[in-house]
Amino acid sequence: MPRMDLLQLIQEEHSKSQCDKIVAYIGNDKKKFAWLMKIFLTGENRDVQRAAWPLSYCVQAHPHLVEPYFKELLNMLEKPGVHNAVQRNITRLLQTVTIPKRYQGKVMDTCFGFIESHDTPVAIKAFSLTILEKLSKDYPDILPELKLIIEERWEHETAAFRSRGRKILKGL
């Protein structure tokens, strides 16, 4: 299937079955994944949003595929005005991969920003909590700040935030 057909798949339907079809097509193929990344990084807004979902699932299945793209992903994560579907899927995949040392500080800053903000959608906050918990194994000095934010936000957050927060607090 040529690159144009991948874009067509992304454009024709946005559903779980279509997402699964794209993930199965890409599999463990670096070239096909590169086509998906190109659409994700440079496509029209709607195509970027639709590419984000299969992108995150591809990375969950084959984490090594994302290794050359960390810088671009993190830039996209912080891009002003980016749709929350893009942020949600990037944070979803960041939970499942080993983040290179050189990007860990940037990821921590971004995730703390997400969990502190009143405007961040719940899924992004929940994924950010998991990322920070994972990074705290290498950076235990972030735990007091993480604990403080969870406790301060507790009454104002959703069940998903509290569930992840509870697990983190229990682990402390």
Helices and strands as residue ranges (DSSP letters): H 3-12, H 16-26, H 30-42, H 45-61, G 63-69, H 70-78, H 84-94, H 101-116, H 122-135, G 140-142, H 143-153, G 154-156, H 159-171
